[in-house]
Amino acid sequence: MVKEILAVRTKDNVPLDEDEIVAIKLNDGSVETKSEAVFSIDNGETRYFTTSNNSIALVSTVHPDLPEKPYIRTDPNETTSDNLLSLPRF
C-alpha cells in the first residue's frame, strides 16, 4: 500500500528535527501515530511519500542508537520543500 502524507503533528511548535514528529495526516484524512508508521514501513506493509512543487520524497525509518526511539524522515533529494518538517501542521 502507498500513502501520501499531507501534514504532521510535532511535540513542539517549532521542531528542530524529524524525531519530534508524533503523528502524520494522510491524504484520505486519516491520522497515524509515528509508531504506527514506523511499524508499517519496517514490516513492508506501507510506503509513505510527500510531494511539493512536482517533487516526490519517499519516507523511511531511522533507528538511532539508544536511548532514542525510531522515527520517520524523508529520503534526501534535490529539494527541502517536500521534507516532513516543511509540511503543514495539524
C-alpha positions as CSV (number, residue, x, y, z in Angstrom):
1,M,0.0,0.0,0.0
2,V,1.2,3.5,-0.8
3,K,0.0,6.6,1.2
4,E,0.7,10.3,0.9
5,I,1.5,12.3,4.0
6,L,-0.1,15.8,3.9
7,A,0.6,17.2,7.4
8,V,2.5,16.4,10.6
9,R,1.9,16.8,14.3
10,T,5.0,17.6,16.4
11,K,5.9,17.7,20.1
12,D,6.9,21.4,19.9
13,N,5.5,24.3,17.8
14,V,9.0,24.8,16.2
15,P,10.5,21.3,15.9
16,L,14.2,21.1,15.1
17,D,14.3,17.5,13.9
18,E,12.1,14.8,12.4
19,D,12.3,12.8,15.7
20,E,9.9,15.4,17.1
21,I,7.1,14.2,14.8
22,V,4.4,12.4,16.8
23,A,1.7,11.8,14.1
24,I,1.0,12.1,10.4
25,K,-2.1,13.1,8.5
26,L,-2.7,11.2,5.2
27,N,-4.4,12.3,2.0
28,D,-7.5,10.2,2.9
29,G,-7.9,12.3,6.1
30,S,-6.8,9.5,8.5
31,V,-4.2,10.1,11.1
32,E,-1.4,7.6,12.1
33,T,1.0,7.8,15.0
34,K,4.7,7.9,14.4
35,S,4.9,4.4,15.9
36,E,2.2,3.1,13.6
37,A,4.1,4.5,10.5
38,V,7.4,3.1,11.7
39,F,5.9,-0.4,12.2
40,S,4.2,-0.3,8.8
41,I,7.3,0.8,6.9
42,D,9.6,-1.7,8.8
43,N,7.2,-4.6,8.1
44,G,6.9,-3.7,4.4
45,E,3.2,-3.1,4.7
46,T,3.1,0.6,3.6
47,R,5.3,3.1,1.6
48,Y,4.7,6.7,2.5
49,F,5.7,9.8,0.4
50,T,5.3,13.5,0.4
51,T,5.0,15.9,-2.6
52,S,5.8,19.5,-3.3
53,N,6.3,21.5,-6.5
54,N,6.4,18.4,-8.7
55,S,8.9,16.7,-6.4
56,I,8.2,13.4,-4.6
57,A,10.1,12.3,-1.5
58,L,9.9,8.8,-0.1
59,V,9.7,8.3,3.7
60,S,11.9,5.9,5.6
61,T,12.5,5.0,9.2
62,V,15.5,5.8,11.3
63,H,16.6,3.6,14.2
64,P,19.2,5.6,16.2
65,D,21.3,4.2,19.0
66,L,19.9,4.1,22.5
67,P,18.1,5.7,24.2
68,E,16.1,7.3,21.3
69,K,13.2,5.7,19.7
70,P,12.8,5.1,15.9
71,Y,11.3,7.9,13.8
72,I,10.5,8.7,10.2
73,R,12.1,11.1,7.7
74,T,12.0,11.8,4.0
75,D,14.8,10.4,1.9
76,P,17.2,13.1,0.7
77,N,16.6,14.6,-2.7
78,E,17.2,17.8,-4.6
79,T,14.8,19.9,-2.5
80,T,13.8,20.5,1.0
81,S,10.2,21.7,0.2
82,D,8.9,18.1,0.4
83,N,10.6,17.3,3.7
84,L,8.3,16.2,6.5
85,L,9.0,19.3,8.6
86,S,8.1,21.5,5.6
87,L,4.6,20.1,5.6
88,P,1.7,21.9,7.3
89,R,0.9,21.1,11.0
90,F,-2.4,19.7,12.2
